[in-house]
Amino acid sequence: MEIGVKYLPLMILLLLASTVCTTLLLTLIKKHVTDSLPYISDTGTLPPESCVFGQALNVLWVLCMYNIMYICYCIEEERPLLM
């Protein structure tokens, strides 16, 4: 069974949402912030939240670059060769 790249933007969106929720929950459980709803940058300042936040952003960057490269490849493939 092949998973198409049509699901890649959905995976990026779900990973981004789960990253924000995970770091927010970790921050609130560890009581690293006093506000009930802190800024996203405040949730990724202290370990272990910063580690989860950083690694998830790295994975998101790779997925986004793959998506961009695939779109560019598809556009280039449709363009006729000019000689």
PDB file of N, CA, C and O in Angstrom:
ATOM      1  N   MET A   1       0.835  -1.176   0.000  1.00  0.00           N
ATOM      2  CA  MET A   1       0.000   0.000   0.000  1.00  0.00           C
ATOM      3  C   MET A   1       0.881   1.241   0.000  1.00  0.00           C
ATOM      4  O   MET A   1       1.765   1.391   0.844  1.00  0.00           O
ATOM      5  N   GLU A   2       0.634   2.107  -0.937  1.00  0.00           N
ATOM      6  CA  GLU A   2       1.462   3.298  -1.102  1.00  0.00           C
ATOM      7  C   GLU A   2       0.744   4.518  -0.525  1.00  0.00           C
ATOM      8  O   GLU A   2      -0.432   4.758  -0.799  1.00  0.00           O
ATOM      9  N   ILE A   3       1.476   5.272   0.272  1.00  0.00           N
ATOM     10  CA  ILE A   3       0.921   6.518   0.810  1.00  0.00           C
ATOM     11  C   ILE A   3       1.358   7.640  -0.114  1.00  0.00           C
ATOM     12  O   ILE A   3       2.554   7.868  -0.295  1.00  0.00           O
ATOM     13  N   GLY A   4       0.410   8.332  -0.692  1.00  0.00           N
ATOM     14  CA  GLY A   4       0.711   9.399  -1.636  1.00  0.00           C
ATOM     15  C   GLY A   4       1.141  10.676  -0.940  1.00  0.00           C
ATOM     16  O   GLY A   4       0.922  10.865   0.257  1.00  0.00           O
ATOM     17  N   VAL A   5       1.756  11.541  -1.722  1.00  0.00           N
ATOM     18  CA  VAL A   5       2.193  12.822  -1.175  1.00  0.00           C
ATOM     19  C   VAL A   5       1.028  13.782  -1.000  1.00  0.00           C
ATOM     20  O   VAL A   5       1.209  14.885  -0.486  1.00  0.00           O
ATOM     21  N   LYS A   6      -0.152  13.382  -1.416  1.00  0.00           N
ATOM     22  CA  LYS A   6      -1.309  14.253  -1.228  1.00  0.00           C
ATOM     23  C   LYS A   6      -1.642  14.408   0.250  1.00  0.00           C
ATOM     24  O   LYS A   6      -2.319  15.362   0.633  1.00  0.00           O
ATOM     25  N   TYR A   7      -1.178  13.486   1.081  1.00  0.00           N
ATOM     26  CA  TYR A   7      -1.417  13.569   2.516  1.00  0.00           C
ATOM     27  C   TYR A   7      -0.330  14.353   3.251  1.00  0.00           C
ATOM     28  O   TYR A   7      -0.445  14.576   4.456  1.00  0.00           O
ATOM     29  N   LEU A   8       0.713  14.771   2.554  1.00  0.00           N
ATOM     30  CA  LEU A   8       1.829  15.455   3.197  1.00  0.00           C
ATOM     31  C   LEU A   8       1.429  16.781   3.848  1.00  0.00           C
ATOM     32  O   LEU A   8       1.832  17.017   4.988  1.00  0.00           O
ATOM     33  N   PRO A   9       0.665  17.658   3.199  1.00  0.00           N
ATOM     34  CA  PRO A   9       0.247  18.885   3.895  1.00  0.00           C
ATOM     35  C   PRO A   9      -0.599  18.610   5.136  1.00  0.00           C
ATOM     36  O   PRO A   9      -0.498  19.331   6.129  1.00  0.00           O
ATOM     37  N   LEU A  10      -1.427  17.579   5.084  1.00  0.00           N
ATOM     38  CA  LEU A  10      -2.221  17.216   6.253  1.00  0.00           C
ATOM     39  C   LEU A  10      -1.324  16.724   7.383  1.00  0.00           C
ATOM     40  O   LEU A  10      -1.545  17.063   8.546  1.00  0.00           O
ATOM     41  N   MET A  11      -0.306  15.920   7.044  1.00  0.00           N
ATOM     42  CA  MET A  11       0.632  15.449   8.054  1.00  0.00           C
ATOM     43  C   MET A  11       1.387  16.613   8.675  1.00  0.00           C
ATOM     44  O   MET A  11       1.619  16.626   9.884  1.00  0.00           O
ATOM     45  N   ILE A  12       1.774  17.594   7.860  1.00  0.00           N
ATOM     46  CA  ILE A  12       2.481  18.766   8.375  1.00  0.00           C
ATOM     47  C   ILE A  12       1.594  19.532   9.348  1.00  0.00           C
ATOM     48  O   ILE A  12       2.044  19.930  10.423  1.00  0.00           O
ATOM     49  N   LEU A  13       0.354  19.736   8.977  1.00  0.00           N
ATOM     50  CA  LEU A  13      -0.579  20.460   9.838  1.00  0.00           C
ATOM     51  C   LEU A  13      -0.827  19.717  11.148  1.00  0.00           C
ATOM     52  O   LEU A  13      -0.828  20.329  12.216  1.00  0.00           O
ATOM     53  N   LEU A  14      -1.036  18.404  11.074  1.00  0.00           N
ATOM     54  CA  LEU A  14      -1.279  17.624  12.285  1.00  0.00           C
ATOM     55  C   LEU A  14      -0.054  17.580  13.186  1.00  0.00           C
ATOM     56  O   LEU A  14      -0.184  17.647  14.408  1.00  0.00           O
ATOM     57  N   LEU A  15       1.131  17.468  12.601  1.00  0.00           N
ATOM     58  CA  LEU A  15       2.350  17.462  13.401  1.00  0.00           C
ATOM     59  C   LEU A  15       2.570  18.810  14.072  1.00  0.00           C
ATOM     60  O   LEU A  15       2.999  18.863  15.225  1.00  0.00           O
ATOM     61  N   LEU A  16       2.285  19.892  13.373  1.00  0.00           N
ATOM     62  CA  LEU A  16       2.425  21.218  13.971  1.00  0.00           C
ATOM     63  C   LEU A  16       1.453  21.396  15.134  1.00  0.00           C
ATOM     64  O   LEU A  16       1.833  21.899  16.192  1.00  0.00           O
ATOM     65  N   ALA A  17       0.212  20.989  14.941  1.00  0.00           N
ATOM     66  CA  ALA A  17      -0.782  21.118  16.012  1.00  0.00           C
ATOM     67  C   ALA A  17      -0.428  20.240  17.210  1.00  0.00           C
ATOM     68  O   ALA A  17      -0.556  20.671  18.356  1.00  0.00           O
ATOM     69  N   SER A  18       0.012  19.018  16.951  1.00  0.00           N
ATOM     70  CA  SER A  18       0.373  18.134  18.059  1.00  0.00           C
ATOM     71  C   SER A  18       1.630  18.614  18.774  1.00  0.00           C
ATOM     72  O   SER A  18       1.763  18.408  19.980  1.00  0.00           O
ATOM     73  N   THR A  19       2.553  19.247  18.059  1.00  0.00           N
ATOM     74  CA  THR A  19       3.747  19.807  18.689  1.00  0.00           C
ATOM     75  C   THR A  19       3.378  20.921  19.653  1.00  0.00           C
ATOM     76  O   THR A  19       3.858  20.959  20.786  1.00  0.00           O
ATOM     77  N   VAL A  20       2.524  21.823  19.200  1.00  0.00           N
ATOM     78  CA  VAL A  20       2.114  22.934  20.056  1.00  0.00           C
ATOM     79  C   VAL A  20       1.364  22.413  21.281  1.00  0.00           C
ATOM     80  O   VAL A  20       1.605  22.872  22.397  1.00  0.00           O
ATOM     81  N   CYS A  21       0.462  21.464  21.079  1.00  0.00           N
ATOM     82  CA  CYS A  21      -0.304  20.914  22.206  1.00  0.00           C
ATOM     83  C   CYS A  21       0.592  20.156  23.183  1.00  0.00           C
ATOM     84  O   CYS A  21       0.432  20.280  24.397  1.00  0.00           O
ATOM     85  N   THR A  22       1.530  19.377  22.658  1.00  0.00           N
ATOM     86  CA  THR A  22       2.424  18.603  23.518  1.00  0.00           C
ATOM     87  C   THR A  22       3.309  19.509  24.356  1.00  0.00           C
ATOM     88  O   THR A  22       3.438  19.306  25.563  1.00  0.00           O
ATOM     89  N   THR A  23       3.918  20.505  23.729  1.00  0.00           N
ATOM     90  CA  THR A  23       4.776  21.407  24.500  1.00  0.00           C
ATOM     91  C   THR A  23       3.969  22.236  25.489  1.00  0.00           C
ATOM     92  O   THR A  23       4.452  22.532  26.582  1.00  0.00           O
ATOM     93  N   LEU A  24       2.759  22.611  25.127  1.00  0.00           N
ATOM     94  CA  LEU A  24       1.901  23.349  26.056  1.00  0.00           C
ATOM     95  C   LEU A  24       1.559  22.490  27.266  1.00  0.00           C
ATOM     96  O   LEU A  24       1.642  22.958  28.401  1.00  0.00           O
ATOM     97  N   LEU A  25       1.175  21.235  27.033  1.00  0.00           N
ATOM     98  CA  LEU A  25       0.849  20.346  28.145  1.00  0.00           C
ATOM     99  C   LEU A  25       2.061  20.067  29.026  1.00  0.00           C
ATOM    100  O   LEU A  25       1.946  20.064  30.251  1.00  0.00           O
ATOM    101  N   LEU A  26       3.217  19.833  28.417  1.00  0.00           N
ATOM    102  CA  LEU A  26       4.429  19.609  29.208  1.00  0.00           C
ATOM    103  C   LEU A  26       4.766  20.827  30.060  1.00  0.00           C
ATOM    104  O   LEU A  26       5.154  20.688  31.220  1.00  0.00           O
ATOM    105  N   THR A  27       4.621  22.007  29.491  1.00  0.00           N
ATOM    106  CA  THR A  27       4.918  23.231  30.226  1.00  0.00           C
ATOM    107  C   THR A  27       3.964  23.419  31.398  1.00  0.00           C
ATOM    108  O   THR A  27       4.386  23.791  32.493  1.00  0.00           O
ATOM    109  N   LEU A  28       2.691  23.165  31.172  1.00  0.00           N
ATOM    110  CA  LEU A  28       1.712  23.335  32.249  1.00  0.00           C
ATOM    111  C   LEU A  28       1.858  22.263  33.325  1.00  0.00           C
ATOM    112  O   LEU A  28       1.684  22.552  34.509  1.00  0.00           O
ATOM    113  N   ILE A  29       2.176  21.027  32.931  1.00  0.00           N
ATOM    114  CA  ILE A  29       2.353  19.953  33.915  1.00  0.00           C
ATOM    115  C   ILE A  29       3.583  20.213  34.778  1.00  0.00           C
ATOM    116  O   ILE A  29       3.540  20.019  35.992  1.00  0.00           O
ATOM    117  N   LYS A  30       4.681  20.650  34.157  1.00  0.00           N
ATOM    118  CA  LYS A  30       5.917  20.917  34.896  1.00  0.00           C
ATOM    119  C   LYS A  30       5.884  22.261  35.629  1.00  0.00           C
ATOM    120  O   LYS A  30       6.794  22.572  36.397  1.00  0.00           O
ATOM    121  N   LYS A  31       4.834  23.057  35.390  1.00  0.00           N
ATOM    122  CA  LYS A  31       4.660  24.375  36.006  1.00  0.00           C
ATOM    123  C   LYS A  31       5.834  25.315  35.711  1.00  0.00           C
ATOM    124  O   LYS A  31       6.342  25.995  36.602  1.00  0.00           O
ATOM    125  N   HIS A  32       6.250  25.335  34.447  1.00  0.00           N
ATOM    126  CA  HIS A  32       7.312  26.243  34.021  1.00  0.00           C
ATOM    127  C   HIS A  32       6.788  27.626  33.680  1.00  0.00           C
ATOM    128  O   HIS A  32       7.574  28.558  33.513  1.00  0.00           O
ATOM    129  N   VAL A  33       5.473  27.775  33.575  1.00  0.00           N
ATOM    130  CA  VAL A  33       4.850  29.081  33.339  1.00  0.00           C
ATOM    131  C   VAL A  33       3.710  29.254  34.330  1.00  0.00           C
ATOM    132  O   VAL A  33       3.157  28.281  34.844  1.00  0.00           O
ATOM    133  N   THR A  34       3.373  30.503  34.586  1.00  0.00           N
ATOM    134  CA  THR A  34       2.294  30.777  35.533  1.00  0.00           C
ATOM    135  C   THR A  34       0.980  31.068  34.829  1.00  0.00           C
ATOM    136  O   THR A  34      -0.083  30.921  35.433  1.00  0.00           O
ATOM    137  N   ASP A  35       1.024  31.473  33.578  1.00  0.00           N
ATOM    138  CA  ASP A  35      -0.200  31.760  32.834  1.00  0.00           C
ATOM    139  C   ASP A  35      -0.897  30.464  32.441  1.00  0.00           C
ATOM    140  O   ASP A  35      -0.263  29.418  32.303  1.00  0.00           O
ATOM    141  N   SER A  36      -2.206  30.551  32.265  1.00  0.00           N
ATOM    142  CA  SER A  36      -2.940  29.359  31.835  1.00  0.00           C
ATOM    143  C   SER A  36      -2.748  29.095  30.342  1.00  0.00           C
ATOM    144  O   SER A  36      -2.822  27.947  29.903  1.00  0.00           O
ATOM    145  N   LEU A  37      -2.502  30.150  29.557  1.00  0.00           N
ATOM    146  CA  LEU A  37      -2.273  30.001  28.125  1.00  0.00           C
ATOM    147  C   LEU A  37      -1.064  30.853  27.726  1.00  0.00           C
ATOM    148  O   LEU A  37      -1.224  32.002  27.315  1.00  0.00           O
ATOM    149  N   PRO A  38       0.153  30.289  27.848  1.00  0.00           N
ATOM    150  CA  PRO A  38       1.357  31.068  27.545  1.00  0.00           C
ATOM    151  C   PRO A  38       1.594  31.187  26.040  1.00  0.00           C
ATOM    152  O   PRO A  38       0.952  30.510  25.237  1.00  0.00           O
ATOM    153  N   TYR A  39       2.529  32.062  25.680  1.00  0.00           N
ATOM    154  CA  TYR A  39       2.946  32.177  24.287  1.00  0.00           C
ATOM    155  C   TYR A  39       3.660  30.896  23.864  1.00  0.00           C
ATOM    156  O   TYR A  39       4.180  30.159  24.702  1.00  0.00           O
ATOM    157  N   ILE A  40       3.679  30.638  22.555  1.00  0.00           N
ATOM    158  CA  ILE A  40       4.341  29.434  22.053  1.00  0.00           C
ATOM    159  C   ILE A  40       5.834  29.480  22.370  1.00  0.00           C
ATOM    160  O   ILE A  40       6.426  28.453  22.700  1.00  0.00           O
ATOM    161  N   SER A  41       6.443  30.652  22.273  1.00  0.00           N
ATOM    162  CA  SER A  41       7.875  30.764  22.557  1.00  0.00           C
ATOM    163  C   SER A  41       8.181  30.495  24.026  1.00  0.00           C
ATOM    164  O   SER A  41       9.278  30.036  24.347  1.00  0.00           O
ATOM    165  N   ASP A  42       7.239  30.768  24.923  1.00  0.00           N
ATOM    166  CA  ASP A  42       7.451  30.471  26.341  1.00  0.00           C
ATOM    167  C   ASP A  42       7.379  28.978  26.626  1.00  0.00           C
ATOM    168  O   ASP A  42       7.972  28.508  27.596  1.00  0.00           O
ATOM    169  N   THR A  43       6.669  28.234  25.803  1.00  0.00           N
ATOM    170  CA  THR A  43       6.548  26.794  26.039  1.00  0.00           C
ATOM    171  C   THR A  43       7.792  26.036  25.600  1.00  0.00           C
ATOM    172  O   THR A  43       7.986  24.893  26.013  1.00  0.00           O
ATOM    173  N   GLY A  44       8.629  26.632  24.787  1.00  0.00           N
ATOM    174  CA  GLY A  44       9.813  25.930  24.296  1.00  0.00           C
ATOM    175  C   GLY A  44      11.113  26.475  24.829  1.00  0.00           C
ATOM    176  O   GLY A  44      12.123  26.446  24.125  1.00  0.00           O
ATOM    177  N   THR A  45      11.124  26.979  26.069  1.00  0.00           N
ATOM    178  CA  THR A  45      12.347  27.580  26.595  1.00  0.00           C
ATOM    179  C   THR A  45      13.135  26.654  27.512  1.00  0.00           C
ATOM    180  O   THR A  45      14.364  26.718  27.530  1.00  0.00           O
ATOM    181  N   LEU A  46      12.471  25.806  28.263  1.00  0.00           N
ATOM    182  CA  LEU A  46      13.160  24.945  29.224  1.00  0.00           C
ATOM    183  C   LEU A  46      13.014  23.480  28.831  1.00  0.00           C
ATOM    184  O   LEU A  46      12.003  23.090  28.247  1.00  0.00           O
ATOM    185  N   PRO A  47      14.045  22.647  29.155  1.00  0.00           N
ATOM    186  CA  PRO A  47      13.920  21.219  28.887  1.00  0.00           C
ATOM    187  C   PRO A  47      12.851  20.611  29.789  1.00  0.00           C
ATOM    188  O   PRO A  47      12.662  21.111  30.898  1.00  0.00           O
ATOM    189  N   PRO A  48      12.170  19.600  29.394  1.00  0.00           N
ATOM    190  CA  PRO A  48      12.200  18.805  28.177  1.00  0.00           C
ATOM    191  C   PRO A  48      11.353  19.377  27.041  1.00  0.00           C
ATOM    192  O   PRO A  48      11.393  18.861  25.925  1.00  0.00           O
ATOM    193  N   GLU A  49      10.578  20.450  27.315  1.00  0.00           N
ATOM    194  CA  GLU A  49       9.719  21.006  26.264  1.00  0.00           C
ATOM    195  C   GLU A  49      10.536  21.516  25.086  1.00  0.00           C
ATOM    196  O   GLU A  49      10.138  21.358  23.932  1.00  0.00           O
ATOM    197  N   SER A  50      11.674  22.125  25.379  1.00  0.00           N
ATOM    198  CA  SER A  50      12.488  22.689  24.297  1.00  0.00           C
ATOM    199  C   SER A  50      13.017  21.598  23.374  1.00  0.00           C
ATOM    200  O   SER A  50      13.148  21.813  22.169  1.00  0.00           O
ATOM    201  N   CYS A  51      13.321  20.427  23.934  1.00  0.00           N
ATOM    202  CA  CYS A  51      13.809  19.312  23.118  1.00  0.00           C
ATOM    203  C   CYS A  51      12.711  18.794  22.191  1.00  0.00           C
ATOM    204  O   CYS A  51      12.949  18.559  21.006  1.00  0.00           O
ATOM    205  N   VAL A  52      11.524  18.622  22.732  1.00  0.00           N
ATOM    206  CA  VAL A  52      10.392  18.152  21.927  1.00  0.00           C
ATOM    207  C   VAL A  52      10.065  19.181  20.856  1.00  0.00           C
ATOM    208  O   VAL A  52       9.844  18.832  19.697  1.00  0.00           O
ATOM    209  N   PHE A  53      10.034  20.444  21.245  1.00  0.00           N
ATOM    210  CA  PHE A  53       9.708  21.528  20.326  1.00  0.00           C
ATOM    211  C   PHE A  53      10.736  21.619  19.197  1.00  0.00           C
ATOM    212  O   PHE A  53      10.369  21.746  18.029  1.00  0.00           O
ATOM    213  N   GLY A  54      12.014  21.556  19.544  1.00  0.00           N
ATOM    214  CA  GLY A  54      13.075  21.655  18.547  1.00  0.00           C
ATOM    215  C   GLY A  54      13.081  20.496  17.568  1.00  0.00           C
ATOM    216  O   GLY A  54      13.204  20.705  16.361  1.00  0.00           O
ATOM    217  N   GLN A  55      12.950  19.278  18.070  1.00  0.00           N
ATOM    218  CA  GLN A  55      12.960  18.115  17.183  1.00  0.00           C
ATOM    219  C   GLN A  55      11.734  18.085  16.276  1.00  0.00           C
ATOM    220  O   GLN A  55      11.831  17.716  15.106  1.00  0.00           O
ATOM    221  N   ALA A  56      10.598  18.470  16.812  1.00  0.00           N
ATOM    222  CA  ALA A  56       9.394  18.498  15.975  1.00  0.00           C
ATOM    223  C   ALA A  56       9.519  19.557  14.888  1.00  0.00           C
ATOM    224  O   ALA A  56       9.074  19.339  13.761  1.00  0.00           O
ATOM    225  N   LEU A  57      10.117  20.697  15.206  1.00  0.00           N
ATOM    226  CA  LEU A  57      10.324  21.719  14.180  1.00  0.00           C
ATOM    227  C   LEU A  57      11.309  21.248  13.121  1.00  0.00           C
ATOM    228  O   LEU A  57      11.159  21.586  11.947  1.00  0.00           O
ATOM    229  N   ASN A  58      12.316  20.472  13.516  1.00  0.00           N
ATOM    230  CA  ASN A  58      13.243  19.904  12.534  1.00  0.00           C
ATOM    231  C   ASN A  58      12.519  18.951  11.582  1.00  0.00           C
ATOM    232  O   ASN A  58      12.732  19.001  10.371  1.00  0.00           O
ATOM    233  N   VAL A  59      11.675  18.094  12.122  1.00  0.00           N
ATOM    234  CA  VAL A  59      10.910  17.166  11.281  1.00  0.00           C
ATOM    235  C   VAL A  59       9.958  17.936  10.373  1.00  0.00           C
ATOM    236  O   VAL A  59       9.808  17.598   9.199  1.00  0.00           O
ATOM    237  N   LEU A  60       9.315  18.971  10.915  1.00  0.00           N
ATOM    238  CA  LEU A  60       8.420  19.801  10.104  1.00  0.00           C
ATOM    239  C   LEU A  60       9.173  20.473   8.963  1.00  0.00           C
ATOM    240  O   LEU A  60       8.659  20.557   7.848  1.00  0.00           O
ATOM    241  N   TRP A  61      10.384  20.950   9.231  1.00  0.00           N
ATOM    242  CA  TRP A  61      11.178  21.599   8.192  1.00  0.00           C
ATOM    243  C   TRP A  61      11.496  20.609   7.075  1.00  0.00           C
ATOM    244  O   TRP A  61      11.390  20.951   5.897  1.00  0.00           O
ATOM    245  N   VAL A  62      11.881  19.397   7.430  1.00  0.00           N
ATOM    246  CA  VAL A  62      12.199  18.384   6.419  1.00  0.00           C
ATOM    247  C   VAL A  62      10.962  18.057   5.582  1.00  0.00           C
ATOM    248  O   VAL A  62      11.054  17.955   4.359  1.00  0.00           O
ATOM    249  N   LEU A  63       9.816  17.894   6.225  1.00  0.00           N
ATOM    250  CA  LEU A  63       8.588  17.599   5.486  1.00  0.00           C
ATOM    251  C   LEU A  63       8.198  18.750   4.563  1.00  0.00           C
ATOM    252  O   LEU A  63       7.768  18.521   3.432  1.00  0.00           O
ATOM    253  N   CYS A  64       8.347  19.979   5.038  1.00  0.00           N
ATOM    254  CA  CYS A  64       8.018  21.142   4.198  1.00  0.00           C
ATOM    255  C   CYS A  64       8.959  21.235   3.000  1.00  0.00           C
ATOM    256  O   CYS A  64       8.511  21.517   1.889  1.00  0.00           O
ATOM    257  N   MET A  65      10.247  21.005   3.208  1.00  0.00           N
ATOM    258  CA  MET A  65      11.194  21.069   2.098  1.00  0.00           C
ATOM    259  C   MET A  65      10.921  19.958   1.088  1.00  0.00           C
ATOM    260  O   MET A  65      11.025  20.181  -0.119  1.00  0.00           O
ATOM    261  N   TYR A  66      10.576  18.774   1.564  1.00  0.00           N
ATOM    262  CA  TYR A  66      10.226  17.687   0.652  1.00  0.00           C
ATOM    263  C   TYR A  66       8.996  18.058  -0.164  1.00  0.00           C
ATOM    264  O   TYR A  66       8.941  17.793  -1.365  1.00  0.00           O
ATOM    265  N   ASN A  67       8.026  18.662   0.475  1.00  0.00           N
ATOM    266  CA  ASN A  67       6.808  19.084  -0.203  1.00  0.00           C
ATOM    267  C   ASN A  67       7.118  20.130  -1.271  1.00  0.00           C
ATOM    268  O   ASN A  67       6.603  20.045  -2.386  1.00  0.00           O
ATOM    269  N   ILE A  68       7.943  21.104  -0.947  1.00  0.00           N
ATOM    270  CA  ILE A  68       8.313  22.158  -1.902  1.00  0.00           C
ATOM    271  C   ILE A  68       9.090  21.570  -3.074  1.00  0.00           C
ATOM    272  O   ILE A  68       8.839  21.921  -4.227  1.00  0.00           O
ATOM    273  N   MET A  69      10.041  20.669  -2.781  1.00  0.00           N
ATOM    274  CA  MET A  69      10.828  20.068  -3.854  1.00  0.00           C
ATOM    275  C   MET A  69       9.953  19.211  -4.763  1.00  0.00           C
ATOM    276  O   MET A  69      10.165  19.187  -5.976  1.00  0.00           O
ATOM    277  N   TYR A  70       8.983  18.515  -4.203  1.00  0.00           N
ATOM    278  CA  TYR A  70       8.086  17.699  -5.013  1.00  0.00           C
ATOM    279  C   TYR A  70       7.221  18.572  -5.912  1.00  0.00           C
ATOM    280  O   TYR A  70       7.005  18.238  -7.077  1.00  0.00           O
ATOM    281  N   ILE A  71       6.727  19.685  -5.386  1.00  0.00           N
ATOM    282  CA  ILE A  71       5.925  20.611  -6.194  1.00  0.00           C
ATOM    283  C   ILE A  71       6.769  21.188  -7.324  1.00  0.00           C
ATOM    284  O   ILE A  71       6.304  21.271  -8.461  1.00  0.00           O
ATOM    285  N   CYS A  72       8.000  21.588  -7.026  1.00  0.00           N
ATOM    286  CA  CYS A  72       8.881  22.119  -8.075  1.00  0.00           C
ATOM    287  C   CYS A  72       9.180  21.057  -9.126  1.00  0.00           C
ATOM    288  O   CYS A  72       9.233  21.366 -10.316  1.00  0.00           O
ATOM    289  N   TYR A  73       9.374  19.813  -8.703  1.00  0.00           N
ATOM    290  CA  TYR A  73       9.618  18.726  -9.646  1.00  0.00           C
ATOM    291  C   TYR A  73       8.416  18.528 -10.565  1.00  0.00           C
ATOM    292  O   TYR A  73       8.583  18.346 -11.771  1.00  0.00           O
ATOM    293  N   CYS A  74       7.216  18.563 -10.008  1.00  0.00           N
ATOM    294  CA  CYS A  74       6.008  18.381 -10.823  1.00  0.00           C
ATOM    295  C   CYS A  74       5.831  19.526 -11.807  1.00  0.00           C
ATOM    296  O   CYS A  74       5.417  19.302 -12.945  1.00  0.00           O
ATOM    297  N   ILE A  75       6.136  20.739 -11.392  1.00  0.00           N
ATOM    298  CA  ILE A  75       6.029  21.894 -12.290  1.00  0.00           C
ATOM    299  C   ILE A  75       7.059  21.783 -13.406  1.00  0.00           C
ATOM    300  O   ILE A  75       6.744  22.044 -14.567  1.00  0.00           O
ATOM    301  N   GLU A  76       8.275  21.402 -13.069  1.00  0.00           N
ATOM    302  CA  GLU A  76       9.342  21.291 -14.063  1.00  0.00           C
ATOM    303  C   GLU A  76       9.069  20.153 -15.042  1.00  0.00           C
ATOM    304  O   GLU A  76       9.423  20.250 -16.218  1.00  0.00           O
ATOM    305  N   GLU A  77       8.454  19.096 -14.576  1.00  0.00           N
ATOM    306  CA  GLU A  77       8.159  17.952 -15.432  1.00  0.00           C
ATOM    307  C   GLU A  77       7.120  18.303 -16.498  1.00  0.00           C
ATOM    308  O   GLU A  77       7.162  17.768 -17.607  1.00  0.00           O
ATOM    309  N   GLU A  78       6.192  19.194 -16.169  1.00  0.00           N
ATOM    310  CA  GLU A  78       5.152  19.588 -17.122  1.00  0.00           C
ATOM    311  C   GLU A  78       5.639  20.623 -18.130  1.00  0.00           C
ATOM    312  O   GLU A  78       5.040  20.769 -19.196  1.00  0.00           O
ATOM    313  N   ARG A  79       6.703  21.335 -17.818  1.00  0.00           N
ATOM    314  CA  ARG A  79       7.214  22.388 -18.695  1.00  0.00           C
ATOM    315  C   ARG A  79       7.931  21.758 -19.895  1.00  0.00           C
ATOM    316  O   ARG A  79       8.738  20.848 -19.707  1.00  0.00           O
ATOM    317  N   PRO A  80       7.662  22.215 -21.112  1.00  0.00           N
ATOM    318  CA  PRO A  80       8.356  21.652 -22.280  1.00  0.00           C
ATOM    319  C   PRO A  80       9.830  22.083 -22.305  1.00  0.00           C
ATOM    320  O   PRO A  80      10.198  23.149 -21.813  1.00  0.00           O
ATOM    321  N   LEU A  81      10.645  21.223 -22.890  1.00  0.00           N
ATOM    322  CA  LEU A  81      12.066  21.530 -22.995  1.00  0.00           C
ATOM    323  C   LEU A  81      12.299  22.584 -24.074  1.00  0.00           C
ATOM    324  O   LEU A  81      11.775  22.474 -25.182  1.00  0.00           O
ATOM    325  N   LEU A  82      13.075  23.588 -23.751  1.00  0.00           N
ATOM    326  CA  LEU A  82      13.413  24.641 -24.714  1.00  0.00           C
ATOM    327  C   LEU A  82      14.837  24.416 -25.198  1.00  0.00           C
ATOM    328  O   LEU A  82      15.782  24.485 -24.412  1.00  0.00           O
ATOM    329  N   MET A  83      14.993  24.146 -26.487  1.00  0.00           N
ATOM    330  CA  MET A  83      16.332  23.910 -27.038  1.00  0.00           C
ATOM    331  C   MET A  83      16.613  24.861 -28.158  1.00  0.00           C
ATOM    332  O   MET A  83      17.692  24.818 -28.749  1.00  0.00           O
TER     333      MET A  83
END
